[in-house]
């Protein structure tokens, strides 16, 4: 056993059957939201013999595990290099239709985004790192997180102290996400800077006064004002925001009235808003309500605007992303990493961590054998499938990132 990339990859491959068994167990019993007691129990069972310092969440069933590196024993706790690795654990409220023989047995929940792979890979890394404890040049924090799928579980864990769990704020943080259809199987991909968008929710009620459709002048029509607002939001995107710093506004709900010849009292719509920089994100929070209020005023109406900020932009640190790329190429080869050209318009609460500490978020393609990359079902589909063969790859990368980044941090501190 050693810390070389070859040794780490070989050990991950030898552990693959156990990691796969854990993944299948988790896949059969997915849990949704912030409370994942069964998943937490399985993670704790895996970690119990490995010698980690374990703490659990207060407002969610998270697990934080700290491993003290033996090669840093001469450095006081709180001064050692620290690297954080994150794996999210929650599933989705989907009825699984993948057809795999380890499909969900709950009937109404599914690991349709691959978080069962993340949890299993991080558990595998916990084993490999524990076996290398004496040679670790610092401390490792493992972040097993519930509630990524719209519950903002990362913000809970940050508030509860995951970034300081070792006794000091972590120096670097890495997250990994599998994709059922992005690249060929086993290919890692990432980019520095914005890699995933910020996400906000917009909920709007236009208040008018109902009347007969034959005499709109005698009413205050909220429908035409709402229609103008929907169109004006699209115009605002191109007229108030830099086209090279994109903003996406999509209205997914639009409701008004009950019959065609009656003007209703109210009209209602909802939209999702995506942006790719902190500047655009902040500007949207002021510009969108102002636009809608001014349109309502022009029509002699009132409007209630509920603008809810959700996840910030996920922004990868340039140097940490380069480090992660080098780690991939050291473990595998240059063809195993592909730089992303554009960020994804999905959102991710690992952004909460990257807002606090430098780090990088990477994707790993888990396209199943025989699947066509162009037509394979994507994450969040009830038909989505993920190839078990990438479990050892993810485990090896988590491990190598922790080992090598701690070594680099320790060397930097000594110079």
C-alpha positions, 0 to 999 in steps of 0.5 A: 500500500502506498500513496502513489496514484497507481497504488490508490487506483489499484486499491480502489479497484480491489474495493469496488465490489464492496462499494458497489454493494453499498451503492445497490443497497442505497439505491433500493432505499432512497430517501428524500430531503433533509432527513435520511435516517436509513442512509445515515445509518448505513454511512455510520456503519461503514465508518464505524471501524475506520477511526474517524471523529464522527459528528452528526447534524442537528437539523438534518441527518448529515454525517461529518467525519474527520481523519487526523493525518499521522504525518501532521502529528508534529503540527498542532490541531488547528494549524494543520492543512485540511482538505474537505471531500463532499458527497450528497446522499438524497434521492428524488420524488420519482417513481423509478422506471430504469429496470435495473435489478436493484431498483428502488423498492419504495415505489415513489422515490428514486436515486435518479441523480446518482447521489447513491454513487456519490455516497458510496464513492466517498465511503470508499475513499474513507476506507482508502484514506484510513488505510493511509492515515499515518502518511497523511500530511494533514486532516481530511473532512468528509461531508456526507450531506442530505438535502441537495435536491432543492433543500439547501442541505449544504447551507445547514452543514456550513452553519453547523460548522462542517468547514471548521470541523477539524479545528480550523477552516478547510484549505480546499474543498472538492465535490464530485457529481456523476452524470448519466449522459454527458461524456463517454464513460469514465471521463471527468469534466470541469472548468474554472470559474462559473460551472453551474448557475445560480437559481432563484424562484419568482412568484407573482400575483397581479391584483385587478378587478374582475368584470365581463369580458365584453366590457374590459374598460369597466374592469381592471384586467390582470391578465393583459398586465401579466402577459406584458410582464412575462414578455417584458422579463424576456426583453429585460434579459437582453436589454439590462444584462450583458449577453456574455454574462447570461441570464435565463428566465423561464415562466413555467406556471401561468394561471388566470380566470375560469371561463373565457368571457369573464375577466378575473380578479387576479392573474398568477405566474411563476418563473425560474431564474438562472444566472452565472455571476454574483453580479448578475444574481444581485442585480436580478433581485432588484431589477425584476421586482422593479420591472413588474411593479412599474408595469402594474402601476402603468396599468393601474393595478397592484402586484405582489412579487415574491422573489426567492433566492435559492442557490448561488452560482457554483464558482470553481477556483482556478488553481484548485481546478487545475490541481484536480485536472492534474490529479485525474491525469495522474490517476488515469491519463490525459484522455480521462479529463475534458475541459468544459466549454460552458457552465451548466444551467442547473444549480448546486448547493456545493456553491455554499462551500465554494463561496467560503473556501477555494475548491472545485466541483467536477463531473464524472460521466457514468454512461451505461454500456451500450447506451447512446450518448446522444439519446441516453436518459439524463439525470432526474429522469425516472429512466436514468441509469448509472454505470457501476464501473465508475465507482472505483474511479470516483473513489480513487479521485477523492482519495488522491485529491485528499492525499496529494492536496495535503502534501502540497499544502504542507510543502507550501507551508514549509517554504 
